[in-house]
């Protein structure tokens, strides 16, 4: 039995969970989320807890058991207290601006890069050095995906210059360059 899947999920006060066959709706003070889960998993609300059970011992049902429980727990946590990712933009002249739901990145290329911010996510920009982007929202997957998309536009280089977009607290291992003059 899945050790994660068999744990019940507590529903905190202020959060409402509705189950309709395989669709789970979670409403809370920070937003609303809805997700449809695969066959082979049953979801039930019992009092102030959500319980997840599987239909059989098939490999796919065992895999979905823990996944379903984790996704529901993340939905409940997200509508209660937003998920957040913080990115730092390192580099001379590198900048970011937000116009509506369009994030414009000026990160050393000849053209500016425009990234669409999905609905339900909030992006804040701190214009210090380095420029700091704070992405927050109720949907953990959407927050992480937007952060990964922004980071992929200019990943930090391990050679010398230290430019690029990185997660806060991420350590970039430095590598030695070609080392001119080391002929033997």
N, C-alpha and C positions, 0 to 999 in steps of 0.2 A: 504494500500500500504506500502511496506517495506520502512522505512525511509532511511536505508542505500542503498537499491537497487535503489531508484529513483535519487540519487545524481550522476551527471555525473563525470567521471574521467578525469582529465586534463592530457594530454600527454606532458611531458616536452621536451625541445629541446634535440636532440641527441638520442631520443628513438623512435623506429619505431614499430607500432602495425599493425598486419595483421589479419583479421578475415576471415576464410573459413568455412562457415556454423557454426559448433559448436566448431571448433578448433581455438584457439587464439595463435598467435606467437608474442612474444615481443623480440625485439633486442635492445641492448643498449651498452654503453661503457664497462660495467662490465660483460656482458655475454648475452646468448640467452636462452629464456624459451618457452616452448610449453605446452599447456594444452587443453584437450578436455572436454567440459562441457556437462551436461545432457540435454535431450529434455525438452522443455517447457520454455526455456529461449532464447531470441534473443539478439544478441550482434551486435552493429553497431558502426563504426567509423565515426563521423561527425566532420569534420574539425580537430581541435586539442583536441577533446574529444572523450571518449568512453562512449556509453550509453547502459544500460542493461534494457531490458523489459521482462515481462513474458507473456505467452500465455493465461493463464486463472487464475481464483481465487482459483484453487485447492490448498489444503494444501501443497502438495509437490512442486508445482510451486512457491508458496509464499516463502517457505523455501529456494529453490535454487536461488531465485531472489537476496536476500541480500548476500548469500554465493558467488555467481558468481561475483558480483561486488567487494566484498572484496578480492577474489582471484586474480582478474585482477589488482586491485590496488596494491596488494602485489607484483605481477609479475613486474609491471612497476617500483615500488620503488626498487625492488631487482636488476634489471639490471642497474639502475641509480646509486645506492649507496648500497653496499652489506649489508645484515643482519649479525648480529654478536651476539654470545653468549660467555660469559667468564666463565670458570670453574676453581675452585681452588681445589688442591689436598692437604689435610691436613693429616699429619701423619709422624712419624719418619721413614726415609728410603723409603718413598713412592716416586715414580718417574714415568716419562713418556718419551718415545722415539718414534720418527717417522722415519720409513724406507719406502720410496716410499709412497704407500697408506695404509700402515699398521701402526696403532698406538698401541704400546706395553705399557701396564700399569703394573707397579710393585707396587701393592697396598696392600701388607700384606698377600697375599695368597701364598701357596707353589709353584704354577705355575704362570707364567706371563699371563696376559690376553691380547689377540690380538683382536683389533677392526678394521674392514675395514672402510676406509674413502671413502665415495661415490665420484664419479667423479663430479667435479664442486665445491667441497668444499675445503677450505684451512684451515689447522690447524697449528697454531704457538705455540711453547712451550717456556715459560720463566722459566728457571731453578732456580729461587730464592726460598725462603721459604715463603709461600707455593708455590709449582709448579703451574704455571698458564697456562691453555690451552685456546687459543682464536680460536674459530671456526667461519669462515665467508664464505659467499656464496650468490648467487643471489636467491636461492630457500629457502624461509622462512621455509617451512615445513621440508626440508632436514636438515637445520641447527639445528632446534629445536629437530628433531628426533635423530640426532647424539649426541647432548648434553645430551638428556634424556637417551640414551643408555649408554653413558660413566658414567653418574651419577648413573645409576641403578647397575653398577658393584660393587660399594661400597658406599651405601647411608650413610650420616653422622649419627652417633648415638646420641641419646639424653641423654645418660648416661655418664657423666664424661670425657671420653678420647678424645672426639672432633675429632676423626679420620673420614676420608671419603672424598668423592668428592661432592662438593657443587657449586651452582651457585654463582657468585660474588655478594655480598650484601645480600645473603640469611641468615636469622637469624634462628638458630636452638634452639628451646625452650628446656631448660634443665629440666630433670625430676629427682626426688629424687630416690635414689637407694632403696634397701630393708630395710636399716636402722637397722642393727644389734644392739641388746641391748635395743630395745624399747619394751620389754615385759611388760605386765601389769597384 
